[in-house]
């Protein structure tokens, strides 16, 4: 029987690269997006959260459309954060392990702009960039976008919430020769709708990924009922029980994340906090420590955690329920990656029971009570 990705139109060389990453079965978005993008590659819109497999959904068709013999930029991927840009670039590199070499360059803040200018003098087929750094380099005339055929906007809602509306408009006006714009967004607030109206075809197909497929995939959804004052003790006991494992703890606010980090450090835990007030340098340092497993646990706010992709996370702990349903999907999707299983545990205050019931109903999740190991 043919490999599932071969039936979608992906070549055997790419399928070999996917197999090494442990990607054997296409997700919902890959099944729907890949054949469509391979066939015509015109404007395309998808509502998709973290954990849906969207990088392969746009990355494989984009790579397939590159002509490696032409030493020019043919594809442009724009992402909100340096972490996400690096993650995308790494995935594209892994997919092409057995293909003719396709050169991808990452352009993001936090790295030397002079080094990036020098790197762009080499043949480059795909650029993965954050909006601000891309415009800086365009102003310096360090790259030419006139040959770009396809533009991918990943996490469009996050880019616009970070204030990149003007920059995205500028970039899209500089690539009017493109054949297609592929937009991926978890939510569709007015700013995203406006961007679509201004720059994408009104006939662009819209794909919505079923959130229940994302949140139910290999994740054990649990809750435990606690008063607010009991949470620190519970978390300390939980982390001791899960020594040797890695996990993410989510807080709704920056102040809450910092306070929890301080409490747990006092109790002797090695833990870092990722929140919006960190400089890029501080953020990089935190992420390096977590990715290299020098620190087993990370506390994060919902916004600061966008773009994180760390393998082998055993659990996600929700200090509070998130404000939006989509955020629960984003949070829980951090565990159970690449076919593994994981635990998503909500620390529920008694008065929040109706909110958990509503979340369970919206996402079609069966939350069961947590009784420890």
N, C-alpha and C positions, 0 to 999 in steps of 0.2 A: 504493500500500500504506500502511496506517495506521502512524503513528509508533509504535515499540515501547512508549513510555510511555503513549500513548493507549489501547493495548490492555490496559494494566494498570488503567485506570480513572482516570488522571490527566487533568485538564482541559487544554484547549489553552493557556490562559493560563500555567499552570505549565510546560508543555512549552516555551514560548517562552523562559522564564527559564532552563530547563535547557540549552537550545541555546546560549545566550550563555555558559554556563559550560563548553561543550564536552562536555556529558553527553548522549550520543545513544543509547547502548545500555545497558539495565538490567543490573546485576550480578546474581549468583545471589541474594543476600539481597533485593535490590529486587524481583526477579521473584516471590519467594516471599512476602515480607512485605507489600508494598503492597496487592495485591488483598484479602488477608485482613484487614488493618487498616482498609482503606476499608469493607469489608463490615460488620463488626460492631464492631471496635475494642476488643473485650474483652481480658482478660489475655493476654499474649504473651511468650514467652521466646526469645531467640536467642543462640547462641554465635557471636560474630563478632569478628574482630580489626580493628585499624586497616587501612585500605586496602580494606575490603570494600564501601564505599559505604553504611554503616549510617546516616549522617546523613540521606541522602535517603530511606532505607527507612522511617525513622520520621517524618522531618520533613514529607514530602509528605502522608501521610495525616493527620498532626496539623493541618497548615494547612488541609486540605480539610474538616476537621470544625469549624473555627472559624466562628462566626456573626459577621461583622464589624459587624453592626448592634448587637450587645450589647456595651456598653463594660465588660466584666468579664473577669477572668482565667479562661480556659477550658482552657488547656494549661499544664503545668508540666514542664520538662525539668531534671533534676538531673545534674550532671557533677562529676568529682573536682577538676578544676583550672580556674583562671581562663582559661588558654589554650584549653582545650577548650570551655569555656562561650562564649568570644568567637568561636571558630571556628564553633560551632553557630549562634549568633545571626547571624553574617555570612551563613552558608549560607541560613538561613531568609529573611533579607532579600533575597538574590539570587533565590531561587525565586519571590518575590512581586512581582517587578519589573513584571509586566504584569497583576497581579490587583488587586481591590479592596484597599485598604491594610489590612494586618493588623499591629498594633503589638506588637512584641516588646521586652521590657526585660531587660537582663542584670544580675544581682545577684551579684557576686563580690567577694571580699576584694581589697585593693590599690587599690580605687577609693573615692572619698568616699561614706560612708554617707548623709550629708546630701543629696548630689546624687541618690542613688538614691531616697531618701524623697520628694524633690521630683518626680522623674520618675514615680514610681508614682501621683501625683495625676492624671496624664494618663490617658486611656483606654489600657488594656493588655489584650491578648488572650492573649499567651503570655509566661511568665516562664522564662528560662534562668538557673539559679542553681547556686552551689556550696552544699553543705549548711550549713556554718557561717554564712555571710552570710545565707542565707535564714532561719535560725532567729533570728539577731540582729534582723532586720527584723520577723519575726512577734512577737517579744517587745516590740518598740516599737509594735506594732499599726499598722505602716506598710502592710500589705497583707492582703487577705482571700482565703483559699484555698477558701472554702465553695462557690464556683462552678466549681471545677476539675473537668473531666470526664475528662481523660486525663493520666496521669503517666508520664513516660519516665525510666527510670534508665539512664544511659549509662555504660559501664565500671563496672558494679556491683562487680566484684572489686577494682578499684583504689580505689574509695571505701571499701570495707570494710578493705582493707589499710592505708589511711591513718588508720583509727580512727574512721570516721564511722558506725559501726553504730547507736549510740544516737540520733544525729541523724536518720538515715534512718527508724528506727522511729517517732520523734516526728512527722516530716513525714507519713509514710504514715497515722498515726493521726489526723492533722488533715485528711485528705482522704478520709474513708471514703465520701463521696458519689460518688466517681469511678466512671466506667463501666469504665475499663480501666487496667491498669498494664502498660507495655511495658518489659521488662527486657533489656538487652543487656550481655553479659559475655564476655570472652575466655576466662576459665577459670571453673570452678565448684567452688571450695573449699567446705568445710563452712559457712563464714559466709554464702556466697551461697545455698547450699541452704536454710539456716535462714530467711533473709530471704524466700525464695520460699514456704516452708511457712507462714510467719506472715502474709504479705500478699497472695499471689496464689492464684488458683483452682487446685485440683488438676487441673482439666481444661484448663488453659492449654496451647496447642500449643507444642511445642519445636522450634525450627529450628536445625540445626547447619550452618554454612557450611563447605564443603569447603576446608580450608586450602590444598590443592594448587592450587586455582583462584586463590587470592590470590597465593601466592608465585611462580607461574609467569607471571603476567600482565605481559608486556612487560619482564621483568627478566632480565638476563643474570647468572646465578649463577656466580661464579668462585672459585678458591682459589689461593693461592700458599704453598709450604712454606718456613718460616723458623724459625730458632732465635729464642728470645725476645730475645736481645741484638741481633739483626739488624733488629728491627721498626722502631725509630726512624729508622734510615737509609732503610729501604724507604719508610716513610710520607713522609719529607721529599722523596725523589725523586718519589714518586707525586703529591704535591701540586704540585710544580713542573711536572710533566707536565700536570697538570689546571688550570693557571693560567687564570683566567677562567671557571671552572666553580664550582659550589657543591656542598658535600657534608657528610655527617654521619659522624662517627667514633664508634663505640661501644666503651666499656670496661665490664667487668663490675663494677668497684668505683669508689667515689668517689676513693680514694687513687690508683688507676691513672689515672683521668681527669685529675686535677690534675697528676700527674707528667708525663703525656704533653703536656698543655697547656704546662707550663713548658719542657719540652724543645723543643717546636716554636716557642715564642715566642723562645727563645734563638737559634734558627736563622733568625729574621726573619719568621716566618709570622704573619699576622693571624688569630688564632683565639680563640674563646671556649669556656669550659667550663660545661656545665650539669649540676649535681649537687645532691643532696638537702640539703646544708648551706647553700645560698644562701637569703637572705631573699627574700620576695616582690618587694621593690624591686630587689634584685640580679638576680633571675631575669627580671623584666620588662626590665631594662636589656640583659641578654644577648640575650633574644629580639628586642628592638627592633633591635639592631645586626645580628642575623642576617637578620631579615625584610626590613630596609631595605637589605640587601646591603652594609652598611658592612664587615661581616666575612664572608668567603666560606665559612669552614669552622667547624663546631661540633663539639665533643666532648661526648658525653653518656653517662650511665648509663641502664640500661633503665628504671628507675622514674622518673627525672627527665624522660625523654623522652615520657612519656605526655601526650597532648593536643597535641603539636606538629603543626602542619600547615603546611608551607612548600612552596610550589610551586617547580617547576624545579630540583629537586635531581638532579644528574647521577649521583651515586654515594653508596653507603653502604659504609663500611669497618668490618669487624669486627676490632678489635684482638685480642679473644679470642672464642671461641664462647660464646654465652649459656648460662646454666644450664638454661633451659627451652626446649623446641621452640617454644612460642608466642612467646617473645621474638624468635626469628629471624624469624618472620612479621611481628611488629610492626616490627622494625628494617628489614627489606628492603622492607616496604610503604611506607616513607617516600620511596622513589624511584619513578620510573615512574608518577607521578600523572597523572590526567586524560588518559589515552591516550598519554603520552610513554613513551620507553624509559629504562632506567637500569641501572647496574651495581651488583651486590651482591658485594663481594669479602671473602673470609675470609682472614685472616693465620693460617695453620695451622702449629702446632708439630708436628714429626714424630710425637710420641707421641699426638697428637689425631686421627690418621687414622681410627681406629675410630669416634670420635664423629661425624666428618663423614659417614662412611658410613651411620651410623645415622640422622642427620638427613636425609640425602638419601633414604633409604628411606622414612622416616616421611612426609615431605612430597612424595615423588615428584618430586624435583628432580634434574636432571642437572647436577652441578657439573663445570665444565671448568677446566683449569689456565690461569692468567693468565700471559701472556708480555709484558705491557706494551702500550703503544699500538700 
